[in-house]
Amino acid sequence: MSNSSILPRAWVFRRKQAWLFVVSVTLPSAPRCSADDLRAYLKRLRPDLCVLEGEEEGDQDEEGFVLIEDKEEEEDGEEEEEMFQTQHSSGDDWEVSGFVLELPPRTVGLTWRLAYSTSRHGASLKSLYRKLSAADSPVLIVIKDALDEMFGAFLSHPLRPSEAFYGTGETFLFMLHPRFKCFRWTGENSFFIKGDLDSFAVGGGSGHFGLWVDENLYLGRSSPCYTFNNCCLSETDDFRIMELEVWTFSS
């Protein structure tokens, strides 16, 4: 059973494994504004960094900002909780920064947590519904298919069995790899999210779903739909799922 996520490594951290900090130390021989300017620049350049205040002026011999990478090994057999950070890195293979900008404002500053993964929890739509039964936040569905393409959907509400379509215009479809693109609500209809016992769908119109997945989370289909005016998310209309992950928000 795999312990790694299909999301870009720069997005995923393990608690107690790797955190990067910026330590701010007041410069005795330089104007205070220089340190403030550098702090602001680092936070703007690397929003994923945690800026820590240093000692009071005169309490440190070393001067300047220091980047410290703190790594602590996990204990054998200890299962750490993976978290998805809404951040970006210039080294990502995909347009991570662009994807983050597509997220609704209410998600800013929140932490993503892996709620369900076929590699960890098995491939069952019923199990996925159970895992999300207590969720009260938007969710991110990421799919990796047999051709190593990655795509998915951002849902305004958790996935659940429903008699009709539900959700809001925050919902959108996206492609991550090999190219990045998001498909927003067109306003043509409100076919956002539909959960059945034997499948779930995102987007629809004229008998076509933007994204459809079967009850075994193994077979899927993507077609252009009126809801998002999307293209086929996968290389072919029908695809086989190698891994599916669902991420939720928390403060």
Accessible surface in RSA format (square Angstrom, percent):
REM  Atomic radii and reference values for relative SASA: ProtOr
REM  Chains: A
REM  Algorithm: Lee & Richards
REM  Probe-radius: 1.40
REM  Slices: 20
REM RES _ NUM      All-atoms   Total-Side   Main-Chain    Non-polar    All polar
REM                ABS   REL    ABS   REL    ABS   REL    ABS   REL    ABS   REL
RES MET A   1   172.04  89.1  92.66  61.3  79.38 189.0  85.19  72.4  86.86 115.1
RES SER A   2    48.75  41.2  34.49  46.0  14.26  32.8  36.31  77.3  12.44  17.4
RES ASN A   3    98.96  68.2  92.47  89.4   6.49  15.6  16.29  39.2  82.67  79.9
RES SER A   4    76.53  64.7  67.06  89.5   9.47  21.8  47.42 101.0  29.11  40.8
RES SER A   5    22.04  18.6   1.10   1.5  20.94  48.2   1.67   3.6  20.37  28.5
RES ILE A   6    19.58  11.1   7.42   5.5  12.15  29.3  14.81  10.7   4.77  12.9
RES LEU A   7     7.75   4.3   0.00   0.0   7.75  19.5   0.00   0.0   7.75  20.8
RES PRO A   8    10.55   7.7   3.76   3.4   6.79  24.7  10.55   8.7   0.00   0.0
RES ARG A   9   217.87  91.5 202.46 103.2  15.41  36.7  83.92 114.7 133.95  81.2
RES ALA A  10    30.50  28.0  15.88  24.5  14.62  33.2  26.52  37.3   3.98  10.5
RES TRP A  11     0.68   0.3   0.68   0.3   0.00   0.0   0.68   0.4   0.00   0.0
RES VAL A  12    22.87  15.0  11.71  10.6  11.16  26.9  11.71  10.2  11.16  30.3
RES PHE A  13    46.91  23.5  42.83  26.5   4.09  10.6  46.91  28.4   0.00   0.0
RES ARG A  14    39.90  16.8  37.06  18.9   2.84   6.8   8.38  11.5  31.53  19.1
RES ARG A  15    92.57  38.9  92.57  47.2   0.00   0.0  34.30  46.9  58.27  35.3
RES LYS A  16    97.72  47.7  87.75  53.8   9.98  23.8  57.97  52.2  39.75  42.3
RES GLN A  17    78.62  44.0  77.26  56.5   1.35   3.2  16.41  34.9  62.21  47.2
RES ALA A  18    27.52  25.3  27.31  42.1   0.21   0.5  27.51  38.7   0.02   0.0
RES TRP A  19    83.70  33.6  82.43  39.9   1.27   3.0  77.61  41.4   6.09   9.9
RES LEU A  20    50.25  28.0  43.71  31.3   6.54  16.4  43.71  30.7   6.54  17.6
RES PHE A  21    51.85  25.9  51.85  32.1   0.00   0.0  51.85  31.4   0.00   0.0
RES VAL A  22     0.17   0.1   0.17   0.2   0.00   0.0   0.17   0.2   0.00   0.0
RES VAL A  23    33.98  22.4  33.98  30.8   0.00   0.0  33.98  29.5   0.00   0.0
RES SER A  24     3.47   2.9   1.67   2.2   1.80   4.1   0.00   0.0   3.47   4.9
RES VAL A  25    14.16   9.3  14.16  12.8   0.00   0.0  14.16  12.3   0.00   0.0
RES THR A  26    23.94  17.0  20.38  20.7   3.57   8.5   7.93  10.7  16.01  24.2
RES LEU A  27    35.01  19.5  31.29  22.4   3.73   9.4  31.29  22.0   3.73  10.0
RES PRO A  28    66.52  48.5  39.61  36.1  26.91  97.8  39.68  32.8  26.84 166.8
RES SER A  29    96.80  81.8  56.02  74.8  40.77  93.9  52.91 112.7  43.88  61.5
RES ALA A  30    32.79  30.1  19.67  30.4  13.11  29.8  23.00  32.4   9.79  25.9
RES PRO A  31    87.72  63.9  74.63  68.0  13.09  47.6  86.65  71.5   1.07   6.7
RES ARG A  32   106.28  44.6  95.17  48.5  11.11  26.4  62.37  85.2  43.90  26.6
RES CYS A  33    75.05  56.8  70.85  79.0   4.20   9.9  36.87  93.4  38.18  41.2
RES SER A  34    47.22  39.9  38.02  50.7   9.20  21.2  22.24  47.4  24.98  35.0
RES ALA A  35     1.27   1.2   0.56   0.9   0.71   1.6   1.27   1.8   0.00   0.0
RES ASP A  36    56.94  39.9  52.73  52.5   4.21   9.9  23.79  56.0  33.15  33.1
RES ASP A  37    93.11  65.2  86.70  86.3   6.41  15.2  28.97  68.2  64.14  64.0
RES LEU A  38    73.17  40.7  69.34  49.6   3.83   9.6  72.76  51.1   0.41   1.1
RES ARG A  39    32.49  13.6  32.39  16.5   0.10   0.2  19.92  27.2  12.57   7.6
RES ALA A  40    51.73  47.6  43.37  66.9   8.36  19.0  48.90  68.9   2.83   7.5
RES TYR A  41   105.30  49.2 104.94  59.7   0.36   0.9  71.88  54.0  33.42  41.2
RES LEU A  42    25.74  14.3  25.63  18.3   0.11   0.3  25.74  18.1   0.00   0.0
RES LYS A  43   111.52  54.4 104.33  64.0   7.19  17.1  49.67  44.7  61.85  65.9
RES ARG A  44   169.80  71.3 144.96  73.9  24.83  59.1  79.14 108.2  90.65  54.9
RES LEU A  45    96.44  53.7  83.75  59.9  12.69  31.9  88.19  61.9   8.25  22.2
RES ARG A  46    81.58  34.3  81.58  41.6   0.00   0.0  27.89  38.1  53.69  32.5
RES PRO A  47    70.81  51.6  41.92  38.2  28.89 105.0  46.19  38.1  24.62 153.0
RES ASP A  48    43.32  30.3  12.05  12.0  31.27  73.9   7.92  18.6  35.40  35.3
RES LEU A  49    13.55   7.5   1.81   1.3  11.75  29.5   1.83   1.3  11.73  31.6
RES CYS A  50    57.12  43.2  50.36  56.2   6.75  15.9  24.90  63.1  32.22  34.7
RES VAL A  51    34.80  22.9   8.81   8.0  25.99  62.6   8.81   7.7  25.99  70.5
RES LEU A  52    75.43  42.0  73.99  52.9   1.43   3.6  75.43  53.0   0.00   0.0
RES GLU A  53   127.40  73.1 100.59  76.1  26.81  63.8  61.38 118.7  66.02  53.9
RES GLY A  54    29.62  36.5   0.00   N/A  29.62  36.5   8.00  22.0  21.61  48.4
RES GLU A  55    94.81  54.4  86.41  65.4   8.41  20.0  13.48  26.1  81.33  66.4
RES GLU A  56   135.68  77.9 130.64  98.8   5.04  12.0  52.86 102.2  82.81  67.6
RES GLU A  57   111.30  63.9  87.43  66.1  23.87  56.8  27.07  52.4  84.22  68.8
RES GLY A  58    61.55  75.9   0.00   N/A  61.55  75.9  29.32  80.5  32.23  72.2
RES ASP A  59    94.10  65.9  62.04  61.8  32.06  75.8  18.95  44.6  75.16  75.0
RES GLN A  60    68.84  38.5  59.52  43.5   9.32  22.2   4.15   8.8  64.69  49.1
RES ASP A  61   144.41 101.2 116.65 116.1  27.76  65.6  37.99  89.4 106.42 106.1
RES GLU A  62   131.00  75.2 124.14  93.9   6.85  16.3  53.68 103.8  77.32  63.1
RES GLU A  63    95.04  54.6  66.09  50.0  28.95  68.9  17.10  33.1  77.94  63.6
RES GLY A  64    16.11  19.9   0.00   N/A  16.11  19.9  15.95  43.8   0.16   0.4
RES PHE A  65    37.33  18.7   7.17   4.4  30.15  78.5   7.24   4.4  30.09  86.1
RES VAL A  66    61.38  40.4  58.65  53.1   2.73   6.6  61.38  53.3   0.00   0.0
RES LEU A  67   104.56  58.2  77.92  55.7  26.64  67.0  78.06  54.8  26.50  71.3
RES ILE A  68    80.34  45.7  77.52  57.8   2.82   6.8  80.34  57.9   0.00   0.0
RES GLU A  69   101.85  58.5  73.14  55.3  28.71  68.4  20.06  38.8  81.79  66.8
RES ASP A  70    77.48  54.3  72.11  71.8   5.37  12.7  12.51  29.4  64.97  64.8
RES LYS A  71   145.03  70.8 115.41  70.8  29.62  70.5  61.70  55.5  83.33  88.8
RES GLU A  72    99.87  57.3  94.50  71.5   5.36  12.8  32.95  63.7  66.91  54.6
RES GLU A  73   164.20  94.3 141.96 107.4  22.24  52.9  61.92 119.8 102.27  83.5
RES GLU A  74    58.28  33.5  35.58  26.9  22.70  54.1  16.57  32.0  41.71  34.1
RES GLU A  75   125.56  72.1 114.76  86.8  10.79  25.7  44.21  85.5  81.35  66.4
RES ASP A  76   150.90 105.7 118.07 117.5  32.83  77.6  42.79 100.7 108.11 107.8
RES GLY A  77    87.23 107.6   0.00   N/A  87.23 107.6  45.45 124.7  41.79  93.6
RES GLU A  78    62.58  35.9  43.97  33.3  18.61  44.3  31.42  60.8  31.16  25.4
RES GLU A  79   152.82  87.7 120.26  91.0  32.55  77.5  52.52 101.6 100.29  81.9
RES GLU A  80    11.36   6.5   8.65   6.5   2.71   6.4   0.97   1.9  10.39   8.5
RES GLU A  81    77.16  44.3  67.77  51.3   9.39  22.4  36.70  71.0  40.46  33.0
RES GLU A  82     7.31   4.2   4.82   3.6   2.49   5.9   0.08   0.1   7.23   5.9
RES MET A  83    13.84   7.2  13.84   9.2   0.00   0.0   8.21   7.0   5.63   7.5
RES PHE A  84     0.50   0.2   0.50   0.3   0.00   0.0   0.50   0.3   0.00   0.0
RES GLN A  85    37.22  20.8  37.11  27.1   0.11   0.3   7.76  16.5  29.46  22.3
RES THR A  86    35.59  25.3  12.88  13.1  22.71  54.1   4.04   5.4  31.55  47.7
RES GLN A  87    12.96   7.2  10.94   8.0   2.01   4.8   7.58  16.1   5.37   4.1
RES HIS A  88    61.06  33.4  58.87  40.9   2.19   5.6  34.40  35.5  26.66  31.0
RES SER A  89    43.83  37.0  34.34  45.8   9.50  21.9  12.97  27.6  30.86  43.2
RES SER A  90   126.24 106.7  82.16 109.7  44.08 101.5  59.34 126.4  66.90  93.7
RES GLY A  91    64.27  79.3   0.00   N/A  64.27  79.3  38.43 105.5  25.83  57.9
RES ASP A  92    28.29  19.8   6.33   6.3  21.95  51.9   4.69  11.0  23.60  23.5
RES ASP A  93   128.87  90.3  90.79  90.4  38.08  90.0  20.71  48.7 108.16 107.9
RES TRP A  94    40.26  16.2  29.56  14.3  10.70  25.1  35.08  18.7   5.17   8.4
RES GLU A  95   104.35  59.9 102.19  77.3   2.16   5.2  30.77  59.5  73.58  60.1
RES VAL A  96     2.19   1.4   0.27   0.2   1.92   4.6   0.47   0.4   1.72   4.7
RES SER A  97    45.28  38.3  42.49  56.7   2.80   6.4  16.94  36.1  28.35  39.7
RES GLY A  98    20.13  24.8   0.00   N/A  20.13  24.8  18.41  50.5   1.73   3.9
RES PHE A  99     0.43   0.2   0.43   0.3   0.00   0.0   0.43   0.3   0.00   0.0
RES VAL A 100    34.22  22.5  28.89  26.2   5.33  12.8  28.89  25.1   5.33  14.5
RES LEU A 101   151.70  84.5 122.89  87.9  28.81  72.4 126.90  89.1  24.80  66.7
RES GLU A 102    49.53  28.4  48.56  36.7   0.97   2.3   2.17   4.2  47.36  38.7
RES LEU A 103    15.12   8.4   3.34   2.4  11.78  29.6   3.34   2.3  11.78  31.7
RES PRO A 104     7.98   5.8   2.64   2.4   5.34  19.4   7.96   6.6   0.02   0.1
RES PRO A 105   117.38  85.5 105.39  96.1  11.99  43.6 108.42  89.5   8.96  55.7
RES ARG A 106   122.32  51.4  96.54  49.2  25.77  61.4  66.16  90.4  56.16  34.0
RES THR A 107     2.14   1.5   2.14   2.2   0.00   0.0   0.79   1.1   1.35   2.0
RES VAL A 108   119.16  78.4  98.55  89.2  20.61  49.7 101.52  88.2  17.63  47.8
RES GLY A 109    69.07  85.2   0.00   N/A  69.07  85.2  37.70 103.5  31.37  70.3
RES LEU A 110    51.20  28.5  47.96  34.3   3.24   8.2  48.00  33.7   3.20   8.6
RES THR A 111    26.53  18.9  26.38  26.7   0.14   0.3   1.26   1.7  25.27  38.2
RES TRP A 112     0.00   0.0   0.00   0.0   0.00   0.0   0.00   0.0   0.00   0.0
RES ARG A 113    57.04  24.0  57.04  29.1   0.00   0.0  23.75  32.5  33.29  20.2
RES LEU A 114    27.58  15.4   5.59   4.0  22.00  55.3   5.59   3.9  22.00  59.2
RES ALA A 115    23.03  21.2   9.44  14.6  13.59  30.9  18.16  25.6   4.87  12.9
RES TYR A 116     0.00   0.0   0.00   0.0   0.00   0.0   0.00   0.0   0.00   0.0
RES SER A 117     1.12   0.9   1.12   1.5   0.00   0.0   0.01   0.0   1.11   1.6
RES THR A 118    21.48  15.3  10.65  10.8  10.84  25.8   9.48  12.7  12.00  18.1
RES SER A 119    30.14  25.5  13.25  17.7  16.89  38.9  24.11  51.3   6.03   8.4
RES ARG A 120    44.95  18.9  30.29  15.4  14.67  34.9  12.64  17.3  32.31  19.6
RES HIS A 121    66.41  36.3  39.83  27.7  26.58  68.0  30.01  30.9  36.39  42.3
RES GLY A 122    34.78  42.9   0.00   N/A  34.78  42.9  31.98  87.8   2.80   6.3
RES ALA A 123    55.83  51.3  32.37  50.0  23.46  53.4  32.37  45.6  23.46  62.1
RES SER A 124    37.40  31.6  36.31  48.5   1.09   2.5  23.87  50.8  13.54  19.0
RES LEU A 125     0.91   0.5   0.39   0.3   0.52   1.3   0.39   0.3   0.52   1.4
RES LYS A 126   117.42  57.3 115.28  70.7   2.13   5.1  58.68  52.8  58.74  62.6
RES SER A 127    22.17  18.7  21.06  28.1   1.11   2.5   8.08  17.2  14.09  19.7
RES LEU A 128     0.04   0.0   0.04   0.0   0.00   0.0   0.04   0.0   0.00   0.0
RES TYR A 129    17.65   8.2  13.13   7.5   4.52  11.8  13.41  10.1   4.24   5.2
RES ARG A 130   157.84  66.3 145.15  74.0  12.69  30.2  73.90 101.0  83.94  50.9
RES LYS A 131   107.08  52.2  82.52  50.6  24.56  58.5  39.68  35.7  67.40  71.8
RES LEU A 132     5.02   2.8   0.88   0.6   4.14  10.4   1.18   0.8   3.84  10.3
RES SER A 133    95.08  80.3  54.00  72.1  41.08  94.6  44.62  95.0  50.46  70.7
RES ALA A 134    98.18  90.3  64.84 100.1  33.34  75.8  75.00 105.6  23.18  61.4
RES ALA A 135    31.53  29.0   6.32   9.8  25.21  57.3  16.36  23.0  15.17  40.2
RES ASP A 136   139.65  97.8 111.50 111.0  28.14  66.5  31.55  74.3 108.09 107.8
RES SER A 137    18.98  16.0  11.99  16.0   6.99  16.1  17.33  36.9   1.65   2.3
RES PRO A 138     6.12   4.5   6.12   5.6   0.00   0.0   6.12   5.1   0.00   0.0
RES VAL A 139     0.00   0.0   0.00   0.0   0.00   0.0   0.00   0.0   0.00   0.0
RES LEU A 140     0.39   0.2   0.39   0.3   0.00   0.0   0.39   0.3   0.00   0.0
RES ILE A 141     0.26   0.1   0.26   0.2   0.00   0.0   0.26   0.2   0.00   0.0
RES VAL A 142     0.00   0.0   0.00   0.0   0.00   0.0   0.00   0.0   0.00   0.0
RES ILE A 143     0.00   0.0   0.00   0.0   0.00   0.0   0.00   0.0   0.00   0.0
RES LYS A 144    66.22  32.3  66.22  40.6   0.00   0.0  13.11  11.8  53.11  56.6
RES ASP A 145     1.96   1.4   1.93   1.9   0.03   0.1   0.79   1.9   1.17   1.2
RES ALA A 146    40.58  37.3  13.59  21.0  26.99  61.4  14.19  20.0  26.39  69.9
RES LEU A 147   101.55  56.6  78.47  56.1  23.08  58.0  83.80  58.9  17.75  47.8
RES ASP A 148    83.61  58.6  80.65  80.3   2.96   7.0  20.51  48.3  63.10  62.9
RES GLU A 149    22.89  13.1  22.89  17.3   0.00   0.0   5.56  10.8  17.33  14.1
RES MET A 150     7.14   3.7   6.06   4.0   1.08   2.6   0.30   0.3   6.85   9.1
RES PHE A 151     0.36   0.2   0.36   0.2   0.00   0.0   0.36   0.2   0.00   0.0
RES GLY A 152     0.00   0.0   0.00   N/A   0.00   0.0   0.00   0.0   0.00   0.0
RES ALA A 153     0.00   0.0   0.00   0.0   0.00   0.0   0.00   0.0   0.00   0.0
RES PHE A 154     0.00   0.0   0.00   0.0   0.00   0.0   0.00   0.0   0.00   0.0
RES LEU A 155     0.00   0.0   0.00   0.0   0.00   0.0   0.00   0.0   0.00   0.0
RES SER A 156     2.94   2.5   0.08   0.1   2.86   6.6   0.08   0.2   2.86   4.0
RES HIS A 157    73.90  40.4  73.53  51.1   0.37   1.0  43.29  44.6  30.61  35.6
RES PRO A 158    20.26  14.8  20.26  18.5   0.00   0.0  20.26  16.7   0.00   0.0
RES LEU A 159     2.23   1.2   0.07   0.0   2.16   5.4   0.07   0.0   2.16   5.8
RES ARG A 160   112.51  47.2 112.51  57.4   0.00   0.0  46.12  63.0  66.39  40.2
RES PRO A 161    64.27  46.8  51.48  46.9  12.79  46.5  51.80  42.8  12.47  77.5
RES SER A 162    20.30  17.2   4.09   5.5  16.21  37.3  13.11  27.9   7.19  10.1
RES GLU A 163   178.98 102.8 145.60 110.2  33.38  79.5  64.84 125.4 114.14  93.2
RES ALA A 164    63.59  58.5  56.33  86.9   7.26  16.5  59.60  83.9   3.99  10.6
RES PHE A 165    58.63  29.3  35.65  22.1  22.98  59.8  35.65  21.6  22.98  65.8
RES TYR A 166    29.83  13.9  21.12  12.0   8.71  22.7  29.83  22.4   0.00   0.0
RES GLY A 167    24.94  30.8   0.00   N/A  24.94  30.8   0.39   1.1  24.54  55.0
RES THR A 168    59.16  42.1  55.68  56.5   3.48   8.3  57.54  77.3   1.63   2.5
RES GLY A 169    25.30  31.2   0.00   N/A  25.30  31.2   8.27  22.7  17.04  38.2
RES GLU A 170    50.62  29.1  45.39  34.3   5.23  12.4  29.70  57.5  20.92  17.1
RES THR A 171     0.00   0.0   0.00   0.0   0.00   0.0   0.00   0.0   0.00   0.0
RES PHE A 172     0.00   0.0   0.00   0.0   0.00   0.0   0.00   0.0   0.00   0.0
RES LEU A 173     0.00   0.0   0.00   0.0   0.00   0.0   0.00   0.0   0.00   0.0
RES PHE A 174     0.14   0.1   0.14   0.1   0.00   0.0   0.14   0.1   0.00   0.0
RES MET A 175    12.40   6.4  12.40   8.2   0.00   0.0   2.74   2.3   9.66  12.8
RES LEU A 176     1.39   0.8   1.01   0.7   0.37   0.9   1.01   0.7   0.37   1.0
RES HIS A 177    63.42  34.7  61.08  42.5   2.35   6.0  34.93  36.0  28.50  33.2
RES PRO A 178    93.49  68.1  67.38  61.4  26.11  94.9  67.40  55.6  26.09 162.2
RES ARG A 179   132.80  55.8 126.82  64.6   5.98  14.2  63.00  86.1  69.80  42.3
RES PHE A 180    49.73  24.9  24.43  15.1  25.31  65.9  24.43  14.8  25.31  72.4
RES LYS A 181    94.88  46.3  91.84  56.4   3.03   7.2  46.35  41.7  48.53  51.7
RES CYS A 182    23.12  17.5   3.06   3.4  20.06  47.1   3.06   7.8  20.06  21.6
RES PHE A 183    12.58   6.3   9.47   5.9   3.11   8.1  12.58   7.6   0.00   0.0
RES ARG A 184    95.92  40.3  87.24  44.5   8.68  20.7  55.54  75.9  40.38  24.5
RES TRP A 185   106.78  42.9  84.64  41.0  22.14  52.0  84.64  45.1  22.14  35.9
RES THR A 186    59.11  42.0  22.37  22.7  36.74  87.6  30.32  40.7  28.79  43.5
RES GLY A 187    46.62  57.5   0.00   N/A  46.62  57.5  17.98  49.3  28.64  64.1
RES GLU A 188   129.19  74.2  97.01  73.4  32.19  76.6  19.51  37.7 109.68  89.6
RES ASN A 189    28.53  19.7  18.00  17.4  10.53  25.4  24.58  59.1   3.96   3.8
RES SER A 190    67.31  56.9  59.37  79.2   7.94  18.3  30.92  65.8  36.40  51.0
RES PHE A 191    82.34  41.2  82.34  51.0   0.00   0.0  82.34  49.9   0.00   0.0
RES PHE A 192     7.72   3.9   7.72   4.8   0.00   0.0   7.72   4.7   0.00   0.0
RES ILE A 193     0.00   0.0   0.00   0.0   0.00   0.0   0.00   0.0   0.00   0.0
RES LYS A 194    31.85  15.5  31.75  19.5   0.10   0.2  24.26  21.8   7.60   8.1
RES GLY A 195     0.64   0.8   0.00   N/A   0.64   0.8   0.00   0.0   0.64   1.4
RES ASP A 196    51.93  36.4  48.15  47.9   3.79   9.0  13.52  31.8  38.41  38.3
RES LEU A 197   114.49  63.8 109.86  78.6   4.63  11.6 109.95  77.2   4.54  12.2
RES ASP A 198    87.10  61.0  82.53  82.1   4.57  10.8  26.75  63.0  60.35  60.2
RES SER A 199    10.07   8.5  10.07  13.4   0.00   0.0   0.97   2.1   9.11  12.8
RES PHE A 200     0.68   0.3   0.00   0.0   0.68   1.8   0.68   0.4   0.00   0.0
RES ALA A 201     4.17   3.8   4.06   6.3   0.10   0.2   4.06   5.7   0.10   0.3
RES VAL A 202     0.00   0.0   0.00   0.0   0.00   0.0   0.00   0.0   0.00   0.0
RES GLY A 203     0.00   0.0   0.00   N/A   0.00   0.0   0.00   0.0   0.00   0.0
RES GLY A 204     0.70   0.9   0.00   N/A   0.70   0.9   0.70   1.9   0.00   0.0
RES GLY A 205    10.83  13.4   0.00   N/A  10.83  13.4   4.40  12.1   6.44  14.4
RES SER A 206    83.82  70.8  39.84  53.2  43.98 101.3  42.21  89.9  41.61  58.3
RES GLY A 207    75.14  92.7   0.00   N/A  75.14  92.7  40.77 111.9  34.38  77.0
RES HIS A 208    96.05  52.5  93.59  65.1   2.46   6.3  59.64  61.5  36.41  42.4
RES PHE A 209    76.57  38.3  72.84  45.1   3.73   9.7  72.84  44.2   3.73  10.7
RES GLY A 210     0.00   0.0   0.00   N/A   0.00   0.0   0.00   0.0   0.00   0.0
RES LEU A 211     0.00   0.0   0.00   0.0   0.00   0.0   0.00   0.0   0.00   0.0
RES TRP A 212    71.46  28.7  71.46  34.6   0.00   0.0  60.34  32.2  11.12  18.0
RES VAL A 213     0.00   0.0   0.00   0.0   0.00   0.0   0.00   0.0   0.00   0.0
RES ASP A 214    17.78  12.5  17.78  17.7   0.00   0.0  10.10  23.8   7.69   7.7
RES GLU A 215    80.24  46.1  76.58  57.9   3.66   8.7  10.83  20.9  69.41  56.7
RES ASN A 216    84.94  58.6  84.45  81.6   0.49   1.2  13.94  33.5  71.00  68.6
RES LEU A 217     3.39   1.9   0.00   0.0   3.39   8.5   0.00   0.0   3.39   9.1
RES TYR A 218    95.51  44.6  95.51  54.3   0.00   0.0  73.07  54.9  22.44  27.7
RES LEU A 219    86.21  48.0  86.21  61.7   0.00   0.0  86.21  60.5   0.00   0.0
RES GLY A 220     3.20   3.9   0.00   N/A   3.20   3.9   0.00   0.0   3.20   7.2
RES ARG A 221   121.27  50.9 121.20  61.8   0.07   0.2  23.25  31.8  98.02  59.4
RES SER A 222     0.00   0.0   0.00   0.0   0.00   0.0   0.00   0.0   0.00   0.0
RES SER A 223    11.77   9.9  11.77  15.7   0.00   0.0   3.91   8.3   7.86  11.0
RES PRO A 224    83.55  60.9  76.85  70.1   6.70  24.4  77.14  63.7   6.41  39.8
RES CYS A 225     7.79   5.9   0.00   0.0   7.79  18.3   5.56  14.1   2.23   2.4
RES TYR A 226   127.13  59.4 124.02  70.6   3.11   8.1  85.27  64.1  41.86  51.6
RES THR A 227     0.00   0.0   0.00   0.0   0.00   0.0   0.00   0.0   0.00   0.0
RES PHE A 228     3.89   1.9   0.00   0.0   3.89  10.1   0.00   0.0   3.89  11.1
RES ASN A 229   118.07  81.4 102.53  99.1  15.54  37.4  13.28  32.0 104.80 101.3
RES ASN A 230     4.84   3.3   0.00   0.0   4.84  11.6   0.64   1.5   4.20   4.1
RES CYS A 231    47.48  35.9  40.91  45.6   6.57  15.4  42.08 106.6   5.41   5.8
RES CYS A 232    29.90  22.6  19.90  22.2  10.00  23.5  19.39  49.1  10.51  11.3
RES LEU A 233     5.49   3.1   0.00   0.0   5.49  13.8   0.00   0.0   5.49  14.8
RES SER A 234     6.78   5.7   0.52   0.7   6.25  14.4   1.57   3.3   5.21   7.3
RES GLU A 235   123.45  70.9  89.21  67.5  34.24  81.5  34.08  65.9  89.37  73.0
RES THR A 236    73.32  52.1  67.94  68.9   5.38  12.8  64.56  86.7   8.76  13.2
RES ASP A 237    79.14  55.4  75.36  75.0   3.78   8.9  15.61  36.7  63.52  63.4
RES ASP A 238    83.05  58.2  73.29  72.9   9.76  23.1  33.95  79.9  49.10  49.0
RES PHE A 239    14.43   7.2   4.26   2.6  10.17  26.5  12.58   7.6   1.84   5.3
RES ARG A 240   113.30  47.6 110.43  56.3   2.87   6.8  31.83  43.5  81.47  49.4
RES ILE A 241     7.55   4.3   0.96   0.7   6.59  15.9   0.96   0.7   6.59  17.9
RES MET A 242    96.43  49.9  65.72  43.5  30.71  73.1  32.56  27.7  63.87  84.6
RES GLU A 243    21.68  12.4  21.39  16.2   0.28   0.7   2.78   5.4  18.89  15.4
RES LEU A 244     0.02   0.0   0.02   0.0   0.00   0.0   0.02   0.0   0.00   0.0
RES GLU A 245     0.69   0.4   0.69   0.5   0.00   0.0   0.00   0.0   0.69   0.6
RES VAL A 246     0.13   0.1   0.13   0.1   0.00   0.0   0.13   0.1   0.00   0.0
RES TRP A 247     0.00   0.0   0.00   0.0   0.00   0.0   0.00   0.0   0.00   0.0
RES THR A 248    18.73  13.3  18.73  19.0   0.00   0.0   5.32   7.1  13.41  20.3
RES PHE A 249    14.05   7.0   1.66   1.0  12.39  32.2   1.66   1.0  12.39  35.5
RES SER A 250    37.42  31.6  28.60  38.2   8.82  20.3  37.42  79.7   0.00   0.0
RES SER A 251   129.08 109.1  73.31  97.8  55.77 128.5  61.14 130.2  67.94  95.2
END  Absolute sums over single chains surface
CHAIN  1 A    13265.7      10431.2       2834.5       6744.0       6521.6
END  Absolute sums over all chains
TOTAL         13265.7      10431.2       2834.5       6744.0       6521.6
